[in-house]
Amino acid sequence: MNILDYAKEVERLVDPMEVGKVTYMQTRLRRLPVWIQRKIVSSATKKADKMPFVVEPYCSFMFYEIAESEKIQKFLPEGFVPAKSAIFEGGTPKYYGIVTMFRVHSSVFWGARTEFYLVAENAETGLLSWIICDYISDTISYDAKHGLKSPDSSRAVMTTTCEGDFVCDMANETGEKCVRSEMNLVGAKMRELNGRLWIEGNTSIAYGRLAGEADGNLFSLTFFPEEMKQALEIPISKVRKAEVLCGTGKLGGVLERAVSFPYAQHMLSDAPERRTHYGSEKALREAVEKVDFEKIKTLGN
């Protein structure tokens, strides 16, 4: 299995008609108590352990340096501690809050999302981890705390222009959460990314206390490591707008770096309540090369 074949097979798992059916089902199930929704989702994941997850081109990130690690801990799930990380290979490790903006299509939802992360280390596994502390979406979503969520943003904007602009304008209905960003990618340079943050971190993802339960609901992405090897560094001078309002308030962080992936990233995500552990880039590569798409059962199909 090579990268091109893997990308094609992941895309084939995504059926827009099935996404429509799941969206319709969510409008009916959302009226049920969250604990019942969890049981329904848990039953579905017994038959499916993966979900195709395609992040579309120009997924972009804004990194905010956080001076005091003490501000981070209270937002982390149990078993995680604040950790410094470098963005690029050879960079200086720091405490970061991260805002990401992307469009995604999967077997169960299709739309735009913004997410706010903190970086932590899993005390049990030692893996650097991305902790989802808050998010906004213009399509359906699911987490253990809120269950099957309806979109919390309407008329969201996430696009690029022929002049090299990346634009994001998303806010929830009450206005208490928003991400508004405008940056220009002309002149941005490809740089090698720090493997521990981008590769290891994306095999150990959990929900923080604002967005999920205290135990974190840990999950992993399965992907070729090359998907996270390099990205565009956007000069801060090209970031014209960076307005972020979320539950953590960015922890007083200062915008330091902006990064964008100019290509689609093809992954398989663990279905809710399923957990894959790789432990190393070598184990991740071996697993992705052996994926049997004829046998794999995915959530939504």
Backbone as CSV, one residue per row, in Angstrom:
resi,resn,N_x,N_y,N_z,CA_x,CA_y,CA_z,C_x,C_y,C_z
1,MET,0.847,-1.188,0.000,0.000,0.000,0.000,0.886,1.243,0.000
2,ASN,0.777,2.071,-1.039,1.526,3.317,-1.065,0.600,4.503,-0.776
3,ILE,1.178,5.701,-0.731,0.414,6.881,-0.332,-0.718,7.175,-1.309
4,LEU,-0.435,7.083,-2.622,-1.465,7.387,-3.615,-2.622,6.402,-3.527
5,ASP,-2.325,5.104,-3.443,-3.392,4.107,-3.348,-4.195,4.280,-2.063
6,TYR,-3.493,4.600,-0.985,-4.181,4.804,0.293,-5.151,5.982,0.188
7,ALA,-4.700,7.073,-0.425,-5.557,8.257,-0.580,-6.810,7.920,-1.374
8,LYS,-6.651,7.177,-2.463,-7.802,6.822,-3.299,-8.774,5.927,-2.552
9,GLU,-8.253,4.979,-1.781,-9.125,4.056,-1.050,-9.881,4.773,0.061
10,VAL,-9.221,5.717,0.751,-9.918,6.483,1.789,-11.046,7.300,1.166
11,GLU,-10.773,7.932,0.023,-11.809,8.728,-0.649,-12.992,7.852,-1.064
12,ARG,-12.728,6.640,-1.492,-13.813,5.746,-1.927,-14.734,5.346,-0.785
13,LEU,-14.244,5.451,0.436,-15.073,5.102,1.593,-16.093,6.193,1.924
14,VAL,-15.904,7.389,1.360,-16.788,8.514,1.656,-17.901,8.576,0.607
15,ASP,-19.134,8.390,1.047,-20.298,8.404,0.161,-21.188,9.589,0.552
16,PRO,-21.268,10.631,-0.295,-22.092,11.800,0.058,-23.536,11.449,0.384
17,MET,-24.094,10.419,-0.264,-25.475,10.041,0.020,-25.607,9.476,1.434
18,GLU,-24.621,8.721,1.874,-24.643,8.186,3.235,-24.498,9.312,4.264
19,VAL,-23.673,10.314,3.937,-23.526,11.460,4.829,-24.878,12.145,5.032
20,GLY,-25.648,12.264,3.926,-26.981,12.862,4.017,-27.903,12.068,4.926
21,LYS,-27.820,10.735,4.857,-28.656,9.889,5.699,-28.306,10.057,7.181
22,VAL,-26.996,10.132,7.468,-26.560,10.302,8.857,-27.019,11.652,9.393
23,THR,-26.936,12.683,8.561,-27.380,14.016,8.968,-28.868,14.009,9.306
24,TYR,-29.650,13.328,8.482,-31.090,13.232,8.753,-31.349,12.472,10.052
25,MET,-30.621,11.389,10.262,-30.797,10.593,11.477,-30.459,11.428,12.718
26,GLN,-29.431,12.288,12.610,-29.048,13.118,13.746,-30.165,14.067,14.149
27,THR,-30.920,14.575,13.192,-32.018,15.494,13.515,-33.102,14.802,14.327
28,ARG,-33.191,13.474,14.194,-34.175,12.724,14.970,-33.621,12.321,16.340
29,LEU,-32.345,11.925,16.356,-31.766,11.411,17.597,-31.377,12.501,18.581
30,ARG,-31.171,13.723,18.121,-30.701,14.791,18.997,-31.685,15.104,20.115
31,ARG,-32.950,14.712,19.943,-33.954,14.983,20.969,-33.858,14.001,22.142
32,LEU,-33.105,12.929,21.948,-32.963,11.924,23.004,-31.954,12.383,24.053
33,PRO,-32.081,11.897,25.277,-31.081,12.204,26.297,-29.687,11.763,25.828
34,VAL,-28.673,12.481,26.278,-27.304,12.197,25.825,-26.890,10.766,26.140
35,TRP,-27.310,10.234,27.291,-26.890,8.874,27.642,-27.451,7.848,26.680
36,ILE,-28.633,8.101,26.123,-29.194,7.194,25.116,-28.430,7.344,23.795
37,GLN,-28.100,8.575,23.450,-27.309,8.789,22.244,-25.984,8.043,22.324
38,ARG,-25.364,8.074,23.507,-24.090,7.363,23.689,-24.266,5.863,23.453
39,LYS,-25.360,5.307,23.953,-25.601,3.875,23.770,-25.780,3.531,22.301
40,ILE,-26.472,4.387,21.568,-26.689,4.151,20.137,-25.367,4.205,19.388
41,VAL,-24.550,5.225,19.699,-23.248,5.356,19.045,-22.344,4.182,19.412
42,SER,-22.374,3.787,20.689,-21.564,2.655,21.140,-21.945,1.375,20.408
43,SER,-23.242,1.174,20.197,-23.708,-0.005,19.463,-23.220,0.018,18.017
44,ALA,-23.239,1.210,17.400,-22.805,1.335,16.007,-21.315,1.057,15.868
45,THR,-20.514,1.482,16.847,-19.073,1.308,16.734,-18.626,-0.131,17.026
46,LYS,-19.532,-0.956,17.527,-19.186,-2.374,17.687,-19.074,-3.051,16.330
47,LYS,-19.718,-2.465,15.327,-19.693,-3.025,13.975,-18.694,-2.300,13.072
48,ALA,-18.168,-1.181,13.541,-17.254,-0.376,12.727,-16.211,0.266,13.622
49,ASP,-14.947,0.157,13.262,-13.896,0.693,14.120,-13.187,1.905,13.535
50,LYS,-13.437,2.232,12.272,-12.744,3.344,11.638,-13.725,4.253,10.896
51,MET,-13.274,5.483,10.647,-14.042,6.445,9.877,-13.089,7.138,8.910
52,PRO,-13.353,7.099,7.586,-12.503,7.856,6.665,-12.592,9.334,6.994
53,PHE,-11.459,9.995,6.992,-11.393,11.386,7.427,-10.448,12.124,6.485
54,VAL,-11.009,12.940,5.602,-10.205,13.647,4.609,-10.219,15.138,4.916
55,VAL,-9.066,15.655,5.287,-8.922,17.084,5.534,-8.549,17.733,4.203
56,GLU,-9.354,18.676,3.770,-9.165,19.269,2.451,-8.013,20.272,2.449
57,PRO,-7.487,20.621,1.258,-6.315,21.505,1.173,-6.499,22.843,1.886
58,TYR,-5.380,23.330,2.386,-5.248,24.615,3.073,-5.829,24.609,4.479
59,CYS,-5.829,23.437,5.092,-6.054,23.382,6.537,-4.969,24.241,7.188
60,SER,-5.379,25.197,8.026,-4.425,26.177,8.556,-4.452,26.224,10.080
61,PHE,-3.313,26.602,10.646,-3.128,26.609,12.093,-2.535,27.938,12.541
62,MET,-2.982,28.405,13.684,-2.362,29.553,14.352,-1.869,29.090,15.720
63,PHE,-0.592,29.329,16.016,0.031,28.892,17.258,0.209,30.078,18.195
64,TYR,-0.341,29.932,19.406,-0.244,30.966,20.430,0.662,30.471,21.549
65,GLU,1.763,31.182,21.780,2.646,30.802,22.878,2.002,31.152,24.215
66,ILE,2.002,30.175,25.128,1.438,30.360,26.467,2.583,30.396,27.463
67,ALA,2.684,31.472,28.200,3.834,31.669,29.082,3.775,30.795,30.329
68,GLU,2.583,30.546,30.851,2.459,29.847,32.128,1.750,28.513,31.952
69,SER,2.465,27.422,32.215,1.894,26.082,32.048,0.775,25.822,33.058
70,GLU,0.788,26.545,34.180,-0.236,26.336,35.201,-1.629,26.629,34.660
71,LYS,-1.720,27.510,33.680,-3.013,27.857,33.100,-3.572,26.725,32.242
72,ILE,-2.711,25.823,31.806,-3.103,24.755,30.890,-3.748,23.582,31.621
73,GLN,-3.197,23.209,32.779,-3.550,21.956,33.429,-5.046,21.789,33.683
74,LYS,-5.739,22.837,34.098,-7.144,22.691,34.478,-8.045,22.348,33.294
75,PHE,-7.554,22.521,32.064,-8.363,22.203,30.892,-8.070,20.799,30.343
76,LEU,-7.073,20.122,30.927,-6.666,18.815,30.418,-7.473,17.695,31.068
77,PRO,-7.722,16.614,30.334,-8.391,15.454,30.944,-7.438,14.748,31.902
78,GLU,-7.978,13.824,32.670,-7.163,13.085,33.630,-6.060,12.313,32.903
79,GLY,-4.892,12.269,33.516,-3.797,11.492,32.952,-2.931,12.246,31.957
80,PHE,-3.136,13.571,31.831,-2.336,14.372,30.907,-1.707,15.547,31.651
81,VAL,-0.503,15.923,31.221,0.197,17.061,31.816,0.653,17.988,30.701
82,PRO,0.750,19.306,30.968,1.202,20.241,29.937,2.581,19.852,29.408
83,ALA,2.790,20.053,28.112,4.069,19.685,27.501,4.499,20.749,26.510
84,LYS,5.793,21.023,26.484,6.346,21.910,25.476,6.532,21.145,24.169
85,SER,6.424,21.858,23.060,6.631,21.222,21.763,7.179,22.248,20.786
86,ALA,7.931,21.756,19.810,8.411,22.595,18.717,7.479,22.415,17.527
87,ILE,7.272,23.483,16.767,6.400,23.402,15.587,7.160,22.824,14.407
88,PHE,8.362,23.337,14.183,9.197,22.904,13.066,10.399,22.129,13.589
89,GLU,10.971,21.299,12.730,12.154,20.533,13.093,13.276,21.501,13.474
90,GLY,13.868,21.261,14.641,14.945,22.119,15.105,14.483,23.353,15.847
91,GLY,13.156,23.531,15.985,12.627,24.699,16.663,12.720,24.584,18.175
92,THR,12.472,25.690,18.849,12.517,25.722,20.312,11.178,25.270,20.886
93,PRO,11.156,24.251,21.733,9.895,23.806,22.342,9.300,24.867,23.261
94,LYS,7.992,25.070,23.149,7.278,26.024,23.983,5.896,25.466,24.304
95,TYR,5.223,26.073,25.259,3.829,25.737,25.523,2.964,26.480,24.508
96,TYR,2.080,25.739,23.841,1.249,26.361,22.815,-0.232,26.067,23.009
97,GLY,-1.034,27.059,22.649,-2.439,26.857,22.360,-2.558,26.950,20.845
98,ILE,-3.335,26.072,20.235,-3.362,25.976,18.773,-4.793,26.122,18.274
99,VAL,-4.990,26.980,17.307,-6.282,27.127,16.636,-6.133,26.573,15.223
100,THR,-6.974,25.611,14.858,-6.933,25.073,13.507,-8.254,25.339,12.800
101,MET,-8.163,25.531,11.474,-9.327,25.854,10.638,-9.271,24.954,9.415
102,PHE,-10.335,24.160,9.186,-10.258,23.218,8.069,-11.643,22.800,7.590
103,ARG,-11.675,22.341,6.355,-12.841,21.666,5.804,-12.537,20.178,5.739
104,VAL,-13.553,19.376,6.026,-13.356,17.940,6.075,-14.530,17.228,5.426
105,HIS,-14.252,16.100,4.773,-15.352,15.205,4.401,-15.027,13.810,4.917
106,SER,-16.061,13.188,5.471,-15.922,11.875,6.092,-17.152,11.052,5.740
107,SER,-17.263,9.879,6.352,-18.409,9.020,6.073,-19.650,9.431,6.866
108,VAL,-19.495,10.366,7.828,-20.642,10.754,8.653,-20.909,12.260,8.684
109,PHE,-19.953,13.085,8.342,-20.214,14.526,8.270,-19.312,15.168,7.227
110,TRP,-19.741,16.337,6.778,-19.059,17.027,5.682,-19.216,18.520,5.927
111,GLY,-18.136,19.237,6.159,-18.268,20.666,6.410,-17.001,21.284,6.957
112,ALA,-17.160,22.434,7.616,-16.033,23.201,8.143,-15.985,23.099,9.661
113,ARG,-14.771,23.132,10.208,-14.578,23.100,11.655,-13.432,24.022,12.040
114,THR,-13.559,24.623,13.185,-12.416,25.240,13.840,-12.278,24.546,15.191
115,GLU,-11.036,24.299,15.595,-10.792,23.611,16.859,-9.686,24.332,17.623
116,PHE,-9.797,24.313,18.952,-8.768,24.882,19.810,-8.134,23.759,20.609
117,TYR,-6.793,23.640,20.494,-6.066,22.553,21.146,-5.084,23.098,22.174
118,LEU,-4.783,22.258,23.138,-3.629,22.425,23.993,-2.743,21.196,23.805
119,VAL,-1.443,21.365,23.996,-0.501,20.257,23.805,-0.138,19.694,25.164
120,ALA,-0.218,18.374,25.286,0.047,17.721,26.570,0.753,16.395,26.337
121,GLU,1.221,15.824,27.410,1.817,14.491,27.339,0.935,13.506,28.088
122,ASN,0.711,12.350,27.482,-0.065,11.294,28.113,0.828,10.605,29.150
123,ALA,0.479,10.737,30.415,1.321,10.195,31.477,1.443,8.679,31.395
124,GLU,0.443,8.010,30.854,0.464,6.544,30.757,1.367,6.063,29.631
125,THR,1.271,6.708,28.454,2.004,6.228,27.275,3.260,7.035,26.972
126,GLY,3.351,8.248,27.525,4.476,9.117,27.211,4.349,9.829,25.877
127,LEU,3.214,9.649,25.190,3.034,10.252,23.870,2.615,11.717,23.983
128,LEU,3.210,12.542,23.129,2.737,13.907,22.997,1.346,13.859,22.395
129,SER,0.448,14.698,22.869,-0.966,14.563,22.516,-1.590,15.912,22.197
130,TRP,-2.564,15.873,21.262,-3.372,17.052,20.954,-4.664,16.939,21.771
131,ILE,-4.943,17.955,22.595,-6.133,17.946,23.435,-7.136,18.951,22.871
132,ILE,-8.285,18.447,22.390,-9.327,19.312,21.833,-10.096,19.937,22.997
133,CYS,-9.934,21.250,23.169,-10.588,21.924,24.288,-11.879,22.630,23.894
134,ASP,-12.011,22.968,22.636,-13.205,23.657,22.182,-13.273,23.539,20.665
135,TYR,-14.475,23.665,20.103,-14.587,23.620,18.650,-15.890,24.263,18.201
136,ILE,-15.907,24.662,16.934,-17.092,25.210,16.279,-17.235,24.463,14.958
137,SER,-18.465,24.114,14.595,-18.684,23.382,13.356,-19.957,23.851,12.667
138,ASP,-19.934,23.851,11.329,-21.164,24.191,10.604,-21.898,22.940,10.136
139,THR,-21.471,21.777,10.680,-22.145,20.524,10.375,-22.298,19.721,11.668
140,ILE,-22.857,18.546,11.590,-23.081,17.752,12.792,-21.756,17.278,13.375
141,SER,-21.755,16.954,14.651,-20.557,16.447,15.312,-20.977,15.580,16.487
142,TYR,-19.984,14.923,17.077,-20.270,14.058,18.228,-19.116,14.127,19.209
143,ASP,-19.424,14.272,20.493,-18.458,14.043,21.560,-19.221,13.491,22.752
144,ALA,-18.497,12.875,23.663,-19.146,12.166,24.763,-19.950,13.078,25.674
145,LYS,-19.532,14.318,25.842,-20.224,15.236,26.745,-21.539,15.732,26.162
146,HIS,-21.524,16.091,24.858,-22.693,16.713,24.245,-23.541,15.763,23.409
147,GLY,-23.003,14.581,23.106,-23.739,13.649,22.254,-23.705,14.083,20.802
148,LEU,-24.782,13.776,20.067,-24.877,14.125,18.650,-25.288,15.593,18.533
149,LYS,-24.338,16.426,18.190,-24.569,17.870,18.182,-25.029,18.363,16.826
150,SER,-25.951,19.291,16.851,-26.323,20.013,15.633,-25.237,21.041,15.335
151,PRO,-25.202,21.571,14.121,-24.231,22.625,13.810,-24.386,23.788,14.783
152,ASP,-23.270,24.338,15.241,-23.361,25.496,16.117,-22.928,26.769,15.405
153,SER,-22.736,26.686,14.081,-22.399,27.869,13.298,-23.152,27.820,11.976
154,SER,-23.773,28.920,11.619,-24.442,29.016,10.325,-23.770,30.116,9.497
155,ARG,-23.906,30.031,8.200,-23.289,31.007,7.293,-21.790,31.127,7.516
156,ALA,-21.166,30.012,7.834,-19.718,30.009,8.069,-18.959,30.204,6.755
157,VAL,-17.819,30.853,6.842,-16.949,31.063,5.682,-15.614,30.377,5.938
158,MET,-15.218,29.494,5.023,-13.900,28.867,5.066,-13.496,28.645,3.616
159,THR,-12.595,29.490,3.085,-12.302,29.411,1.659,-10.940,30.022,1.348
160,THR,-10.543,29.901,0.087,-9.328,30.532,-0.413,-9.684,31.346,-1.653
161,THR,-8.782,32.259,-2.045,-9.022,33.078,-3.230,-7.862,32.935,-4.214
162,CYS,-8.085,33.430,-5.434,-7.059,33.359,-6.478,-5.864,34.263,-6.160
163,GLU,-6.002,35.128,-5.163,-4.896,35.997,-4.763,-4.099,35.411,-3.604
164,GLY,-4.393,34.161,-3.268,-3.633,33.484,-2.225,-4.125,33.706,-0.819
165,ASP,-5.324,34.238,-0.668,-5.864,34.461,0.669,-6.529,33.208,1.219
166,PHE,-6.319,32.960,2.497,-7.099,31.975,3.244,-7.981,32.767,4.201
167,VAL,-9.281,32.453,4.189,-10.245,33.208,4.990,-11.089,32.249,5.826
168,CYS,-11.222,32.552,7.098,-12.111,31.808,7.993,-12.932,32.806,8.790
169,ASP,-14.248,32.606,8.818,-15.139,33.433,9.634,-16.233,32.523,10.160
170,MET,-16.050,32.053,11.385,-16.998,31.141,12.005,-17.310,31.600,13.415
171,ALA,-18.573,31.532,13.782,-18.993,31.866,15.143,-20.206,31.026,15.496
172,ASN,-20.332,30.696,16.778,-21.544,29.977,17.187,-22.711,30.955,17.272
173,GLU,-23.904,30.421,17.463,-25.114,31.239,17.368,-25.185,32.338,18.434
174,THR,-24.554,32.112,19.587,-24.612,33.113,20.655,-23.480,34.137,20.558
175,GLY,-22.489,33.839,19.733,-21.365,34.754,19.591,-20.307,34.618,20.665
176,GLU,-20.477,33.648,21.588,-19.504,33.487,22.661,-18.252,32.746,22.201
177,LYS,-18.331,32.099,21.050,-17.167,31.439,20.464,-17.035,31.881,19.008
178,CYS,-15.829,32.227,18.595,-15.638,32.601,17.201,-14.181,32.430,16.806
179,VAL,-13.960,32.235,15.513,-12.622,32.275,14.923,-12.753,33.045,13.625
180,ARG,-12.038,34.163,13.546,-12.032,34.970,12.325,-10.579,35.224,11.948
181,SER,-10.209,34.704,10.789,-8.812,34.804,10.377,-8.714,35.126,8.895
182,GLU,-7.768,35.962,8.553,-7.430,36.233,7.159,-5.914,36.242,7.050
183,MET,-5.384,35.432,6.151,-3.943,35.382,5.950,-3.645,35.143,4.473
184,ASN,-2.503,35.613,4.021,-2.131,35.470,2.622,-0.964,34.492,2.503
185,LEU,-1.126,33.509,1.614,-0.144,32.445,1.499,0.929,32.722,0.452
186,VAL,0.815,33.818,-0.284,1.819,34.139,-1.294,3.168,34.367,-0.608
187,GLY,4.175,33.655,-1.046,5.504,33.784,-0.457,5.755,32.865,0.715
188,ALA,4.729,32.122,1.157,4.927,31.164,2.251,5.872,30.050,1.795
189,LYS,6.711,29.569,2.688,7.723,28.567,2.359,7.423,27.238,3.046
190,MET,7.671,26.142,2.321,7.528,24.816,2.918,8.655,24.589,3.915
191,ARG,8.283,24.076,5.105,9.274,23.762,6.124,9.014,22.377,6.701
192,GLU,10.080,21.730,7.150,9.959,20.413,7.770,9.355,20.569,9.159
193,LEU,8.343,19.769,9.436,7.639,19.851,10.715,8.279,18.962,11.767
194,ASN,8.058,19.315,13.023,8.542,18.501,14.126,7.715,17.225,14.233
195,GLY,8.354,16.094,14.079,7.644,14.814,14.021,6.907,14.460,15.291
196,ARG,7.471,14.825,16.440,6.801,14.430,17.688,5.454,15.128,17.823
197,LEU,5.378,16.418,17.473,4.114,17.133,17.578,3.122,16.662,16.527
198,TRP,3.536,16.612,15.274,2.596,16.411,14.176,2.277,14.947,13.897
199,ILE,3.249,14.072,14.030,3.014,12.652,13.737,2.593,11.915,15.003
200,GLU,3.438,11.965,16.025,3.092,11.305,17.281,1.820,11.899,17.870
201,GLY,1.716,13.227,17.861,0.557,13.898,18.460,-0.761,13.511,17.835
202,ASN,-0.760,13.242,16.534,-2.004,12.875,15.856,-2.357,11.398,16.001
203,THR,-1.532,10.647,16.730,-1.917,9.283,17.104,-2.398,9.244,18.553
204,SER,-2.448,10.398,19.206,-2.892,10.475,20.606,-3.671,11.774,20.778
205,ILE,-4.976,11.705,20.525,-5.850,12.876,20.568,-6.932,12.630,21.614
206,ALA,-7.260,13.650,22.370,-8.291,13.493,23.392,-9.086,14.783,23.508
207,TYR,-10.276,14.681,24.082,-11.097,15.848,24.353,-10.768,16.392,25.741
208,GLY,-10.630,17.716,25.822,-10.378,18.363,27.096,-11.656,18.570,27.886
209,ARG,-11.564,19.232,29.017,-12.697,19.338,29.937,-13.815,20.237,29.429
210,LEU,-13.528,21.146,28.537,-14.605,21.979,27.991,-15.400,21.245,26.926
211,ALA,-14.741,20.327,26.227,-15.377,19.687,25.074,-15.718,18.219,25.285
212,GLY,-15.391,17.653,26.408,-15.654,16.229,26.604,-15.649,15.840,28.064
213,GLU,-15.560,14.542,28.321,-15.566,14.041,29.683,-14.161,14.084,30.285
214,ALA,-14.073,13.890,31.580,-12.795,14.014,32.284,-11.761,12.984,31.827
215,ASP,-12.222,11.806,31.324,-11.273,10.775,30.940,-10.681,11.005,29.551
216,GLY,-11.173,12.005,28.836,-10.543,12.413,27.585,-11.026,11.737,26.319
217,ASN,-11.595,10.518,26.392,-12.078,9.835,25.194,-10.995,9.787,24.126
218,LEU,-9.868,9.166,24.454,-8.681,9.133,23.610,-8.941,8.407,22.294
219,PHE,-8.383,8.947,21.182,-8.474,8.270,19.888,-7.264,8.606,19.044
220,SER,-7.145,7.916,17.901,-5.979,8.079,17.036,-6.400,8.240,15.587
221,LEU,-5.532,8.868,14.805,-5.656,8.891,13.352,-4.642,7.913,12.772
222,THR,-5.009,7.270,11.670,-4.112,6.359,10.971,-3.787,6.970,9.611
223,PHE,-2.511,7.240,9.358,-2.129,7.977,8.165,-0.663,7.694,7.832
224,PHE,-0.268,7.938,6.592,1.141,7.874,6.242,1.854,9.056,6.903
225,PRO,2.970,8.826,7.588,3.674,9.921,8.256,4.013,11.091,7.332
226,GLU,4.174,10.810,6.033,4.494,11.883,5.084,3.409,12.962,5.038
227,GLU,2.179,12.608,5.429,1.090,13.585,5.450,1.385,14.736,6.414
228,MET,2.272,14.480,7.394,2.563,15.474,8.428,4.044,15.847,8.456
229,LYS,4.741,15.659,7.345,6.173,15.906,7.312,6.537,17.359,7.037
230,GLN,5.710,18.059,6.252,6.047,19.436,5.910,4.786,20.244,5.649
231,ALA,4.904,21.545,5.803,3.774,22.452,5.577,4.317,23.852,5.317
232,LEU,3.426,24.737,4.882,3.799,26.119,4.620,3.871,26.917,5.921
233,GLU,4.961,27.632,6.121,5.002,28.609,7.207,4.594,29.959,6.633
234,ILE,3.544,30.534,7.187,3.034,31.818,6.718,3.637,32.923,7.586
235,PRO,4.329,33.883,6.980,4.878,34.973,7.793,3.787,35.656,8.600
236,ILE,4.085,35.956,9.859,3.098,36.612,10.709,2.647,37.936,10.099
237,SER,3.525,38.576,9.335,3.151,39.835,8.687,2.047,39.646,7.653
238,LYS,1.843,38.374,7.203,0.794,38.083,6.227,-0.518,37.684,6.897
239,VAL,-0.542,37.633,8.223,-1.773,37.351,8.964,-2.445,38.686,9.257
240,ARG,-3.500,38.984,8.516,-4.157,40.289,8.642,-5.174,40.319,9.775
241,LYS,-5.744,39.153,10.075,-6.750,39.081,11.140,-6.588,37.762,11.874
242,ALA,-6.662,37.809,13.188,-6.568,36.591,14.001,-7.395,36.792,15.260
243,GLU,-8.705,36.770,15.081,-9.633,36.973,16.195,-10.138,35.617,16.667
244,VAL,-9.854,35.284,17.903,-10.240,33.983,18.452,-10.893,34.178,19.807
245,LEU,-12.076,33.611,19.968,-12.780,33.663,21.241,-13.298,32.258,21.529
246,CYS,-12.834,31.682,22.625,-13.269,30.330,22.984,-13.279,30.203,24.499
247,GLY,-13.683,29.036,24.968,-13.857,28.836,26.403,-12.591,29.015,27.209
248,THR,-11.449,28.707,26.634,-10.193,28.860,27.364,-9.639,30.262,27.256
249,GLY,-10.212,31.086,26.361,-9.733,32.458,26.213,-8.302,32.548,25.733
250,LYS,-7.796,31.500,25.081,-6.423,31.412,24.573,-5.379,31.433,25.688
251,LEU,-5.826,31.516,26.932,-4.933,31.505,28.089,-3.905,32.620,28.025
252,GLY,-4.284,33.732,27.432,-3.358,34.851,27.338,-2.240,34.632,26.339
253,GLY,-2.394,33.661,25.453,-1.341,33.338,24.501,-1.110,34.431,23.469
254,VAL,0.118,34.491,22.952,0.512,35.468,21.936,0.756,34.736,20.611
255,LEU,0.117,35.200,19.535,0.277,34.567,18.235,1.738,34.603,17.810
256,GLU,2.288,33.418,17.510,3.705,33.319,17.165,3.956,32.757,15.777
257,ARG,3.149,31.783,15.346,3.379,31.138,14.065,2.046,30.831,13.384
258,ALA,2.076,30.775,12.040,0.923,30.341,11.248,1.411,29.315,10.242
259,VAL,0.640,28.233,10.083,1.042,27.088,9.258,-0.140,26.653,8.407
260,SER,0.129,26.204,7.180,-0.957,25.728,6.312,-0.483,24.539,5.479
261,PHE,-1.382,23.558,5.302,-1.100,22.383,4.474,-1.745,22.575,3.109
262,PRO,-0.949,22.704,2.029,-1.514,22.983,0.706,-1.963,21.732,-0.045
263,TYR,-2.237,20.660,0.665,-2.683,19.415,0.053,-3.673,18.716,0.977
264,ALA,-4.460,17.812,0.402,-5.412,17.050,1.207,-4.666,16.004,2.036
265,GLN,-5.200,15.723,3.217,-4.620,14.709,4.088,-5.648,13.593,4.276
266,HIS,-5.239,12.376,3.948,-6.150,11.223,3.953,-5.837,10.330,5.132
267,MET,-6.850,10.157,5.997,-6.646,9.430,7.236,-7.843,8.532,7.550
268,LEU,-7.623,7.610,8.430,-8.702,6.842,9.049,-8.715,7.229,10.517
269,SER,-9.861,7.662,11.000,-9.996,8.041,12.399,-10.658,6.912,13.175
270,ASP,-10.206,6.693,14.398,-10.908,5.746,15.263,-12.356,6.187,15.419
271,ALA,-13.280,5.248,15.334,-14.683,5.547,15.617,-14.823,5.867,17.102
272,PRO,-15.876,6.599,17.501,-16.070,6.912,18.915,-16.003,5.661,19.786
273,GLU,-15.288,5.800,20.907,-15.114,4.737,21.895,-14.198,3.615,21.421
274,ARG,-13.557,3.786,20.264,-12.536,2.829,19.814,-11.183,3.489,19.989
275,ARG,-10.179,2.725,20.333,-8.869,3.305,20.626,-7.762,2.466,20.007
276,THR,-6.987,3.085,19.123,-5.821,2.453,18.529,-4.570,3.059,19.150
277,HIS,-3.601,2.221,19.473,-2.340,2.717,20.041,-1.190,2.263,19.146
278,TYR,-0.393,3.235,18.684,0.759,2.897,17.837,2.074,3.008,18.609
279,GLY,2.284,4.097,19.296,3.474,4.208,20.131,4.720,4.710,19.437
280,SER,4.766,4.624,18.109,5.947,5.097,17.382,5.581,5.332,15.927
281,GLU,6.397,6.130,15.242,6.183,6.373,13.813,6.333,5.069,13.028
282,LYS,7.249,4.231,13.450,7.460,2.945,12.777,6.205,2.077,12.858
283,ALA,5.595,2.013,14.052,4.381,1.214,14.219,3.237,1.784,13.398
284,LEU,3.137,3.111,13.335,2.102,3.761,12.530,2.278,3.414,11.063
285,ARG,3.502,3.513,10.550,3.756,3.210,9.138,3.422,1.749,8.817
286,GLU,3.841,0.852,9.679,3.570,-0.569,9.450,2.071,-0.826,9.405
287,ALA,1.318,-0.154,10.263,-0.129,-0.351,10.308,-0.802,0.185,9.054
288,VAL,-0.412,1.383,8.626,-1.082,1.991,7.477,-0.759,1.237,6.192
289,GLU,0.425,0.673,6.098,0.803,-0.088,4.903,0.036,-1.406,4.804
290,LYS,-0.506,-1.880,5.928,-1.204,-3.169,5.949,-2.723,-3.035,5.962
291,VAL,-3.244,-1.820,5.884,-4.700,-1.642,5.916,-5.345,-2.396,4.760
292,ASP,-6.333,-3.223,5.085,-7.076,-3.978,4.072,-8.427,-3.303,3.875
293,PHE,-8.546,-2.518,2.826,-9.776,-1.753,2.600,-10.939,-2.652,2.198
294,GLU,-10.677,-3.877,1.779,-11.754,-4.795,1.446,-12.445,-5.307,2.701
295,LYS,-11.709,-5.375,3.800,-12.255,-5.919,5.036,-12.657,-4.845,6.037
296,ILE,-12.118,-3.663,5.867,-12.361,-2.638,6.870,-13.835,-2.251,6.916
297,LYS,-14.347,-2.098,8.126,-15.731,-1.671,8.330,-15.692,-0.266,8.904
298,THR,-16.327,0.664,8.242,-16.236,2.061,8.654,-17.550,2.580,9.181
299,LEU,-17.454,3.537,10.093,-18.623,4.190,10.630,-19.292,4.998,9.519
300,GLY,-20.562,4.755,9.320,-21.317,5.471,8.290,-21.549,4.649,7.028
301,ASN,-20.866,3.511,6.901,-21.054,2.665,5.716,-21.415,1.246,6.122
